[in-house]
Amino acid sequence: MTIDKQLEELRTQIHYHDYLYYVTNHPEISDNVYDELLQNLIQLEEKHPNLITNDSPTQRVSGTIQTGFKSIDHKTALLSLGNAFTEKDLYSWYKKTTALIGDPNPKFVCELKFDGLAISILYENGVLISGATRGNGIQGEDVTQNIRTIKSIPLKLRKQHLNLLDVRGEILFPKSKFQQLNENRIEQGLIPYSHPRNTASGSLRQLNPNITAQRNLDIFFYNIGYMDRHNITSHWEQLGYLKELGLKTNPLNKRVNSIEEILDFYSIWNNNQNALDYCCDGIVIKIDDLDYQQKIGANNRQPKWAIAYKFPSIQATTLLKKIDVNVGRSGVLTPYATLEPIEIDGVIIKHATLHNIEYIQKKDLRIGDQVVVERAGNVIPQIISALTNKRKGNETSFQMPHKCPTCMEQTIKEDTFVLCINAQCPAQLTRLIEHFASKNSMDIEGLGIKQINSLVQQKKIKDISDLYILDVDDLLDIDRFGEKSASNLIQSIENSKQQPFYRVLTGLGIPNVGNKTAEILCKTFTTIDDLKEASVETLNSIPSIGITISTSINNFLNNPINWEMIDRLKHSGLIFYSNSKFEKNQTLNNITFAITGKFNSFNRSELENIITDNGGTTTRNITKKTNFLILGDSPGSKLNDAKTLGISLITEKEFKSMIDTKIP
């Protein structure tokens, strides 16, 4: 597999699992598996820095904001932690960190790493004013009304604190309360929940705060993200101050003076984690001195002055009964194992993902093998190895299917991946339509995953072109649609016909073709027909495209089923040419904007799209490189930052006047 392909596949997987974890609340893999994917990407990009892309998960704090809640800007970024999985990893971090700060024996603070949901809570003059989830680290979901129902979160601080205070904590579902909830659900004939962390996350994201109030959630506060004027010099003092304010901190936190003490703390709680009434999957080690923290800072994703040292996962042995495959949105066939059911830490394990054929071959897994299964992160199972010494001779090797198991169309092989490239394949259809309707593609408001599932299940849609022949009566047959919502969706679908060629191309779901690649292609080829006629060699000669993307494009566009779908989209009025009046222009070329407040004509995402579609860029933070701050109603702290740095301020009306194209 080429380095380009490895990087693309890792980024695609991480983005996908970010979506499942942060948006749908239904993760498919454990934290340990996710950490492994991310670590592989980090290591590969360190070896090939010239191949790092702006949309790589390593270049931003991971995550996507869930719809259903408005967003809130964090006062300071709510970063993720780097991970150590072995004692060697920990020693390596310790050595690098002490070298960076120039102190061979600094103090550290050891804390338990909670397995819950990170939260940022803002107090003003001692009164709770807002609460937000991590989100993408810069913006989070506004869950203020829900956190107010958690009794361990004070609505007013016990000690007066003037001005703003941004505190960070972890929302938890105590094991004892979780058990009570499941016992009640069983008594009511309901299916019990599977894991406290997922249930805590889902409870906090309930649109009805009354449901959150019934869940008995809890919290531990562990950090101060922002505070006006203070004389606190260490993290340990921060924890003490949080406690003075009446904010719940973990009594097991410990200040230590050496790596030996860190290892002792780890050993104690690795052996005694089951005695705790909350889930934790490791410990967190932080440099105590705040000046040292400031000195070494953070990268784009995580602080350099802290690390999580993970507990090992729980393992057991069982039978690999058979191997089947799932078909994803991009058409990738992903194998998974069906296991002889086995209980690991109180959970019955029946299935485990196998990633791809290379993973199966590398581990030499065969149907009929006795295998070691690990419940990674105490959540999702994975197969660690086969017990080859227990083979009896009747075990069979697995081969990827030559036909898609869902639509029975012929599959193709790209490196180690097997693909179904039939755009009408039902297994791909739901996720493909979701991708097509997303903000980065056709931006069809009101078409969420639940509505899409219903449309596909009732056979209202066979491929994405069918969206454009839907009418209000079709939608009224679907749950969750009334007259008004159905009319709004039909109008939104109609409006999407004005999207430029590069967005339509992105929405088609061609493997490895995102927004940036689509823009490059649309600058080179003026029509979809020209793109279809281009050979793999011609496409490969375009900078930033490469052989993998070239092959994907050629295979997709020369598949007759896909081309018939594109033809129907053409007849529906979608733009498949580059010389459109709607095409991206350079009105705002080399101009960087920041945005604050609320606007009358558009929401934040729409405004960001207008800027980028006209050649400009946006930034979440005010810096000297920011050219303009666009002011809406009720501006936030960015206004003060802009005034301090002398950044030009413009109103919504003044911004509109800068654009040549008409903004409604």
C-alpha positions in Angstrom: 0.0 0.0 0.0 1.4 3.5 -0.9 2.0 6.1 1.8 -0.7 8.3 0.2 -3.2 5.5 0.5 -2.3 4.7 4.1 -2.7 8.3 5.1 -6.0 8.7 3.2 -7.4 5.5 4.8 -6.3 6.5 8.3 -7.8 10.0 8.0 -11.1 8.6 6.5 -11.4 6.1 9.4 -10.7 8.7 12.1 -13.2 11.2 10.6 -15.8 8.4 10.4 -15.2 7.3 14.0 -15.2 11.0 15.2 -18.7 11.2 13.6 -20.0 8.1 15.4 -18.5 9.1 18.7 -19.3 12.8 18.9 -22.4 13.1 16.7 -24.4 9.9 16.8 -23.4 8.7 20.2 -23.0 5.2 18.8 -19.2 4.5 18.5 -18.2 1.3 16.8 -14.7 1.0 18.2 -13.1 1.5 21.7 -10.9 4.3 22.8 -7.9 2.0 22.5 -8.6 1.2 18.9 -9.2 4.9 18.1 -6.0 5.8 19.9 -4.1 3.2 17.8 -5.5 4.6 14.5 -4.6 8.2 15.6 -1.1 7.2 16.8 -0.5 5.4 13.4 -1.5 8.6 11.6 0.7 10.8 13.8 3.7 8.6 13.3 3.2 8.4 9.6 2.9 12.1 9.2 6.0 12.7 11.3 7.9 10.6 8.8 6.3 12.3 5.8 5.6 15.9 6.9 5.2 17.0 3.2 2.1 14.9 3.0 0.2 16.5 5.9 -3.1 18.0 4.7 -5.1 20.8 6.3 -8.1 18.4 6.8 -6.0 15.8 8.7 -7.4 14.9 12.1 -3.9 15.8 13.5 -4.3 19.4 12.4 -7.3 20.2 14.4 -8.9 19.2 17.7 -11.1 16.2 16.7 -14.8 16.2 16.6 -17.9 17.6 14.9 -20.7 19.7 16.4 -24.0 17.7 16.6 -27.2 19.3 15.2 -30.1 19.9 17.6 -28.2 22.3 19.9 -26.8 25.7 19.2 -23.0 26.1 19.4 -20.9 28.0 22.0 -17.3 29.2 21.5 -15.0 28.0 24.2 -13.0 30.7 26.0 -9.9 28.6 25.4 -9.6 25.4 23.3 -10.8 22.3 25.1 -8.0 20.0 24.0 -7.7 16.2 23.9 -4.9 14.4 25.7 -2.0 12.4 24.2 -1.7 8.8 25.3 0.9 6.5 26.7 0.1 2.8 26.5 3.3 1.3 28.0 5.8 2.2 30.7 8.3 2.9 27.9 5.8 5.5 26.4 5.5 7.2 29.7 9.3 7.4 30.3 9.7 8.8 26.8 7.1 11.6 27.5 8.7 12.2 30.9 12.2 12.6 29.4 11.0 14.9 26.6 8.9 17.1 28.9 11.5 17.6 31.6 14.0 18.5 28.8 11.6 21.0 27.3 11.1 22.8 30.7 14.7 22.6 31.7 13.9 21.0 35.1 14.9 17.4 35.7 12.7 17.0 38.8 9.5 19.0 38.4 6.3 18.3 40.4 3.4 16.5 38.8 -0.2 16.0 39.6 -1.7 12.5 39.1 -5.5 12.2 38.5 -7.8 9.4 37.4 -8.8 9.5 33.7 -12.6 9.5 33.8 -14.5 7.6 31.1 -17.3 10.2 30.6 -18.1 13.4 28.7 -15.8 16.5 28.8 -17.7 19.7 29.7 -16.8 23.4 29.8 -18.9 25.5 32.3 -18.8 29.3 32.4 -19.5 31.3 35.5 -19.8 35.1 35.6 -19.6 36.8 39.0 -20.1 33.4 40.6 -23.3 32.5 38.7 -23.5 29.7 36.1 -24.3 31.2 32.7 -23.5 28.4 30.2 -22.2 24.9 29.7 -20.9 23.3 26.5 -19.6 19.9 25.4 -16.1 19.5 23.9 -17.6 19.6 20.4 -14.7 20.2 18.0 -12.5 21.8 20.8 -13.2 25.3 19.6 -17.0 25.2 19.7 -19.2 22.9 21.6 -22.9 22.1 22.0 -24.9 24.3 24.3 -26.2 22.0 27.0 -26.7 24.7 29.6 -30.3 23.7 30.5 -29.3 20.1 30.9 -26.2 20.6 33.2 -28.4 22.8 35.4 -30.3 19.6 36.3 -27.1 17.9 37.7 -27.1 18.5 41.4 -23.3 18.3 41.9 -22.9 21.3 39.6 -23.6 24.5 41.6 -25.8 27.1 40.0 -23.9 29.7 42.2 -20.4 29.3 43.6 -20.0 29.0 47.3 -17.2 31.6 47.2 -17.5 34.9 45.3 -15.5 35.0 42.1 -15.6 38.3 40.1 -15.8 38.4 36.4 -15.5 35.2 34.2 -14.4 31.7 35.2 -14.3 28.9 32.7 -14.0 25.5 34.5 -13.6 22.1 32.9 -14.9 18.8 34.1 -16.1 15.3 33.2 -19.8 14.3 33.3 -20.1 10.8 34.7 -22.8 8.2 35.2 -22.0 6.5 38.5 -22.0 2.7 38.2 -24.5 2.2 41.0 -26.9 4.7 39.5 -26.5 3.1 36.1 -27.3 -0.3 37.5 -30.4 1.1 39.1 -31.5 2.7 35.8 -31.1 -0.6 34.0 -32.9 -2.6 36.7 -35.8 -0.1 36.3 -35.7 -0.5 32.5 -35.8 -4.3 32.7 -38.8 -4.1 35.1 -40.6 -1.9 32.5 -39.8 -4.3 29.7 -37.2 -2.0 28.1 -33.8 -2.9 26.8 -31.0 -2.1 29.3 -28.3 0.3 28.3 -24.8 -1.1 27.5 -22.3 1.3 29.0 -22.3 4.2 31.5 -20.2 6.5 29.3 -22.5 6.2 26.3 -25.5 6.6 28.4 -24.0 9.7 30.1 -23.3 11.2 26.7 -26.8 10.5 25.5 -28.4 11.8 28.7 -26.6 15.1 28.5 -27.6 15.5 24.8 -31.3 15.1 25.5 -33.4 17.9 24.0 -35.7 17.5 27.0 -33.9 18.5 30.3 -36.4 16.5 32.3 -34.9 13.3 31.0 -31.4 14.4 31.9 -32.7 15.3 35.4 -33.9 11.7 35.9 -30.5 10.1 35.1 -28.6 11.0 38.3 -25.4 12.2 36.4 -22.4 13.4 38.4 -19.3 15.4 37.7 -15.6 15.9 38.7 -14.0 19.2 37.9 -10.3 19.0 37.0 -9.1 22.2 35.4 -9.6 25.9 34.9 -9.7 26.9 31.3 -9.9 30.7 31.8 -10.1 33.1 34.6 -9.6 36.9 34.9 -6.6 38.1 37.0 -5.3 35.5 39.5 -2.2 34.7 41.5 -2.4 30.9 41.2 0.9 29.4 40.1 0.3 25.6 40.0 -2.3 23.1 38.9 -2.5 21.8 42.4 -3.5 25.3 43.6 -6.1 25.3 40.8 -7.7 22.1 42.1 -7.7 23.6 45.6 -9.4 26.8 44.4 -12.0 24.8 42.5 -12.8 23.0 45.8 -13.0 26.3 47.6 -15.6 27.5 45.1 -17.7 24.5 45.9 -16.9 22.6 42.7 -16.5 18.9 43.1 -13.0 17.6 42.6 -11.7 14.0 42.9 -10.3 13.3 46.4 -7.9 10.7 44.9 -5.9 13.4 43.0 -2.2 13.3 44.1 0.7 15.6 43.8 4.0 13.7 43.2 7.7 14.4 42.8 9.0 11.6 40.6 8.2 9.1 37.9 8.4 6.4 40.5 5.5 7.9 42.3 3.6 8.3 39.1 4.0 4.5 38.4 2.9 3.7 42.0 -0.3 5.8 41.5 -0.9 4.0 38.2 -0.4 0.5 39.7 -2.7 1.2 42.7 -5.6 2.2 40.5 -5.0 -0.2 37.7 -5.5 -3.0 40.3 -8.4 -1.2 42.1 -10.4 0.4 39.4 -13.3 -2.0 39.9 -13.7 -0.6 43.4 -14.6 2.8 42.0 -18.2 3.8 41.5 -17.4 5.4 38.1 -15.6 4.2 35.0 -12.0 5.2 34.4 -9.6 3.9 31.8 -6.2 5.2 33.0 -4.5 8.0 34.8 -3.7 11.6 33.7 -0.3 13.1 34.5 0.1 16.9 34.4 3.1 19.2 35.0 2.1 21.1 38.2 3.8 24.4 37.5 1.6 26.7 35.3 4.6 28.6 34.0 6.1 25.4 32.8 2.8 24.5 31.2 2.8 27.9 29.4 6.4 27.5 28.4 5.9 24.2 26.5 2.3 24.9 25.4 0.3 22.6 23.1 0.3 21.4 19.5 -2.9 21.6 17.4 -4.5 18.7 19.1 -3.2 18.2 22.6 -1.2 19.9 25.5 2.5 18.9 25.7 2.4 19.2 29.5 -0.1 16.4 30.1 -0.5 12.8 29.1 -3.0 10.0 29.7 -1.4 6.6 30.7 -4.0 4.0 29.7 -4.9 0.9 31.7 -4.6 -2.4 29.8 -7.7 -3.8 28.3 -9.5 -7.0 29.4 -9.0 -10.2 27.4 -10.7 -13.6 27.0 -10.6 -16.6 24.6 -13.4 -17.8 22.4 -14.2 -19.4 19.0 -14.2 -17.4 15.7 -17.4 -19.0 14.2 -17.5 -17.1 10.8 -16.5 -13.9 9.0 -18.9 -11.7 7.2 -18.6 -8.2 5.6 -20.3 -4.8 6.0 -20.6 -2.3 3.1 -19.8 1.3 4.0 -20.8 4.6 2.4 -17.7 4.7 0.2 -18.3 1.1 -0.9 -15.5 -0.4 1.2 -16.3 -3.9 2.2 -15.2 -4.3 5.9 -15.0 -7.8 7.3 -16.2 -8.6 10.9 -16.1 -11.7 13.0 -19.0 -13.6 14.5 -17.8 -15.1 17.8 -19.0 -17.8 20.2 -20.7 -15.6 22.8 -18.4 -14.9 25.7 -18.7 -12.7 28.8 -15.9 -10.1 29.4 -16.3 -7.9 32.4 -20.0 -8.4 32.6 -20.7 -7.9 28.9 -21.6 -10.6 26.3 -19.3 -10.4 23.3 -20.7 -11.7 20.0 -18.9 -9.7 17.2 -15.6 -8.0 16.6 -14.4 -5.8 13.7 -11.6 -7.1 11.4 -10.9 -3.8 9.5 -9.7 -5.3 6.2 -8.2 -8.4 4.6 -4.6 -7.3 5.4 -5.5 -7.2 9.1 -6.9 -10.8 8.9 -3.8 -12.0 7.0 -1.4 -10.3 9.2 -2.9 -11.9 12.3 -3.4 -15.2 10.4 -7.0 -15.5 11.5 -9.0 -18.5 10.3 -12.6 -19.5 10.6 -12.7 -22.1 13.4 -9.8 -20.6 15.3 -9.7 -20.1 19.1 -8.9 -16.4 19.4 -7.9 -13.9 22.1 -10.5 -11.2 22.3 -9.9 -7.9 24.1 -12.6 -5.6 25.3 -10.6 -2.5 24.4 -11.3 0.5 26.6 -13.7 -1.8 28.4 -16.2 -1.1 25.6 -15.7 -2.5 22.1 -14.2 -5.9 21.4 -11.3 -6.6 19.0 -9.4 -9.8 18.1 -5.8 -9.7 19.4 -4.5 -13.0 18.0 -5.3 -16.5 17.0 -4.2 -19.4 19.2 -2.4 -21.3 16.5 -1.3 -24.1 18.8 -4.9 -25.1 19.3 -5.7 -25.6 15.6 -7.1 -29.0 14.7 -6.6 -28.8 10.9 -10.2 -28.1 9.9 -9.9 -24.3 10.2 -10.5 -22.3 6.9 -9.0 -19.1 5.5 -11.2 -16.2 4.6 -11.3 -14.6 1.1 -13.0 -11.3 0.4 -16.1 -11.7 -1.9 -15.8 -10.9 -5.6 -19.4 -9.7 -5.6 -21.0 -7.2 -3.2 -23.1 -9.2 -0.7 -25.9 -6.6 -0.8 -26.4 -5.7 -4.5 -24.4 -8.6 -6.0 -22.5 -6.2 -8.4 -18.9 -7.1 -9.1 -16.4 -5.7 -6.6 -13.0 -4.2 -7.5 -9.8 -4.3 -5.5 -7.7 -1.3 -4.7 -4.5 -2.2 -2.8 -5.8 -4.1 0.3 -9.3 -2.8 0.0 -12.3 -4.3 -1.8 -14.9 -1.9 -3.1 -18.4 -2.0 -4.4 -18.7 1.0 -6.8 -22.5 0.6 -7.5 -24.0 3.9 -6.3 -27.4 2.2 -6.0 -26.2 -0.4 -3.6 -28.7 -0.2 -0.7 -26.0 -0.8 1.9 -24.2 2.4 0.8 -27.2 4.4 0.1 -28.2 5.8 3.5 -24.7 7.1 4.3 -24.2 8.3 0.8 -27.4 10.4 0.9 -26.3 11.8 4.3 -23.0 12.7 2.8 -24.6 14.2 -0.3 -26.9 16.4 1.9 -24.2 17.6 4.3 -23.0 21.2 4.6 -19.8 20.5 2.7 -21.7 19.0 -0.2 -25.3 20.1 -1.2 -26.2 21.6 2.2 -29.8 20.3 2.2 -31.3 21.4 5.5 -33.9 19.2 7.3 -32.6 15.9 5.8 -31.1 14.0 8.7 -30.1 10.4 9.2 -33.5 9.4 10.6 -35.4 10.9 7.7 -33.0 9.3 5.2 -33.4 5.9 6.8 -37.2 6.2 6.5 -37.0 7.3 2.9 -34.7 4.4 2.0 -36.7 1.8 4.0 -39.9 2.8 2.3 -38.2 2.7 -1.1 -38.9 6.4 -1.8 -35.2 6.7 -2.8 -33.1 4.3 -4.8 -30.2 6.6 -5.4 -29.4 10.3 -4.7 -31.0 11.4 -7.9 -34.4 10.4 -6.5 -34.2 13.3 -4.0 -35.0 15.6 -6.9 -38.3 13.9 -7.9 -39.7 13.8 -4.3 -42.8 15.9 -3.6 -44.6 16.9 -0.4 -47.0 14.0 -0.7 -44.1 11.5 -0.7 -42.8 13.0 2.6 -46.2 13.1 4.3 -46.1 9.3 4.3 -42.9 9.4 6.4 -42.8 9.6 10.2 -41.6 13.0 11.6 -42.9 14.9 8.5 -45.7 17.4 8.7 -47.0 19.7 6.0 -44.6 22.5 7.0 -41.5 20.4 7.5 -42.2 18.5 4.2 -42.5 21.8 2.3 -39.4 23.2 3.8 -37.4 20.1 2.8 -38.6 20.1 -0.7 -37.7 23.8 -1.0 -34.2 23.1 0.5 -33.7 20.3 -2.1 -34.7 22.7 -4.8 -32.3 25.4 -3.5 -29.5 22.8 -3.6 -29.6 22.9 -7.4 -27.7 26.2 -7.2 -24.6 24.6 -5.6 -21.5 24.9 -7.8 -19.9 22.0 -9.6 -17.2 21.3 -7.0 -19.9 20.7 -4.3 -21.9 18.4 -6.5 -18.8 16.5 -7.3 -18.0 16.2 -3.6 -21.5 15.0 -2.9 -21.3 12.1 -5.4 -19.3 10.2 -2.8 -16.4 9.2 -5.1 -13.9 7.5 -2.8 -11.1 9.8 -1.7 -12.7 12.9 -3.3 -13.4 15.6 -0.8 -14.0 19.3 -1.2 -10.4 20.3 -1.9 -9.8 17.6 -4.4 -13.1 18.4 -6.1 -12.1 22.1 -6.4 -8.8 21.1 -8.0 -10.6 18.9 -10.5 -13.2 21.5 -11.4 -10.5 24.0 -12.2 -8.9 21.5 -14.5 -12.0 20.1 -16.2 -14.9 22.4 -17.2 -17.6 19.6 -17.3 -18.3 16.3 -15.7 -18.1 14.8 -19.3 -14.5 16.0 -19.7 -13.6 14.5 -16.3 -15.1 11.2 -17.3 -13.1 11.1 -20.5 -9.8 11.8 -18.7 -7.5 8.8 -18.4 -6.0 7.6 -15.1 -2.6 8.9 -16.4 -4.0 12.3 -17.2 -5.6 12.6 -13.8 -2.5 11.4 -12.1 -0.5 14.2 -13.7 -2.5 16.8 -11.8 -0.7 18.1 -8.7 -2.2 16.7 -5.4 -4.3 14.1 -7.2 -2.2 10.9 -7.3 -2.8 7.4 -8.6 -5.2 6.3 -5.8 -7.6 9.2 -6.4 -7.2 9.0 -10.2 -8.2 5.3 -10.1 -11.2 6.0 -7.9 -12.5 8.7 -10.2 -12.0 6.6 -13.3 -13.7 3.6 -11.8 -16.6 5.6 -10.5 -17.4 7.7 -13.5 -17.0 4.8 -16.0 -19.5 2.6 -14.1 -22.7 2.6 -16.2 -25.0 2.7 -13.1 -23.2 5.7 -11.7 -23.2 7.5 -15.0 -27.0 6.9 -15.4 -27.5 8.5 -12.0 -25.4 11.5 -12.9 -27.4 11.9 -16.1 -30.6 12.0 -14.1 -29.0 14.6 -11.8 -28.2 16.7 -14.9 -31.8 16.5 -16.1 -32.9 17.6 -12.6 -30.9 20.8 -13.1 -27.8 20.3 -11.0 -24.6 22.1 -12.1 -22.0 19.9 -13.7 -19.9 22.6 -15.4 -17.3 25.0 -14.1 -18.2 28.2 -15.9 -21.4 28.8 -13.8 -22.2 32.1 -12.3 -22.4 30.2 -9.0 -18.8 29.0 -9.3 -16.3 30.0 -6.6 -14.7 33.4 -7.2 -11.8 35.2 -5.6 -13.5 38.4 -4.3 -12.1 37.8 -0.8 -8.7 36.2 -1.9 -6.0 36.4 0.8 -8.5 38.0 3.3 -9.0 36.3 6.8 -12.2 36.8 8.7 -13.2 36.0 12.3 -16.9 35.9 13.2 -18.7 36.8 16.5 -22.3 37.2 17.5 -25.6 36.4 15.8 -26.7 37.5 12.3 -30.0 38.2 10.6 -29.3 36.9 7.1 -27.4 33.6 7.8 -26.0 31.4 10.5 -22.3 31.0 11.3 -21.8 28.0 9.0 -23.5 29.8 6.0 -21.3 32.8 6.6 -18.2 30.7 6.7 -19.2 29.0 3.4 -19.8 32.4 1.8 -16.3 33.5 2.8 -14.6 30.4 1.5 -16.7 30.2 -1.7 -15.4 33.7 -2.4 -11.8 32.9 -1.9 -11.4 34.0 1.7 -10.5 32.1 4.9 -11.9 32.0 8.4 -10.3 31.7 11.8 -11.7 30.7 15.2 -9.2 32.9 17.1 -8.2 36.5 16.7 -4.5 36.9 15.7 -2.4 39.6 14.1 -3.1 37.8 10.7 -6.8 38.4 11.0 -8.0 41.1 8.6 -11.6 41.6 9.7 -13.9 40.7 12.6 -17.5 40.5 11.4 -19.8 41.7 14.2 -23.3 40.3 14.8 -25.7 40.9 17.7 -24.4 40.0 21.2 -20.7 39.7 20.2 -18.4 37.6 22.4 -14.9 38.0 23.8 -13.4 38.1 20.3 -14.5 41.8 20.1 -12.2 42.8 23.0 -9.4 40.7 21.5 -9.8 42.4 18.1 -9.8 45.9 19.7 -6.6 45.0 21.6 -4.8 43.9 18.4 -6.3 46.7 16.2 -8.3 44.4 13.9 -10.8 46.1 11.6 -14.4 45.7 12.7 -17.2 45.4 10.1 -21.0 44.9 10.4 -23.1 42.3 8.6 -24.2 45.0 6.1 -20.6 46.1 5.4 -19.6 42.5 4.8 -22.3 42.1 2.2 -21.1 45.1 0.4 -17.7 43.4 0.0 -19.2 40.5 -2.0 -19.8 40.8 -5.7 -22.3 37.9 -5.8 -25.7 38.6 -4.3 -26.3 37.4 -0.7 -30.0 37.1 0.2 
